[in-house]
Amino acid sequence: MSGLANEEIEGRLNALREALAFLIAHVVRAETLAGDDADTLLDAFDAHLQFQDNQEDPGAVPSGPAFAIEGAMMREFSLLLKNARARLAELADQEVPPSGG
């Protein structure tokens, strides 16, 4: 059991999420500026989000900690990807065209 308060844990997790989103956005941005196809990184993230959740059997209701943990992991991964895309959009908005002088 951790000696950290829930607020401390949540704050640290939020910081890690933001740091990862920042890094992903900057890697994609650097690849774009280098002329590489940076969509492959974001596409790989999207592909990772496609996981089996018993959709083939609508009557099946997953239960137990393993399914809860996997579901939480996928939600976090999705949120990370969403944050990375938002940071990438911010970087694109900050781009200043070269001056003519």
HELIX and SHEET records of a PDB file:
HELIX    1   1 ASN A    6  LEU A   33  1                                  28    
HELIX    2   2 ASP A   39  HIS A   48  1                                  10    
HELIX    3   3 PRO A   65  GLN A   94  1                                  30    
END                                                                             
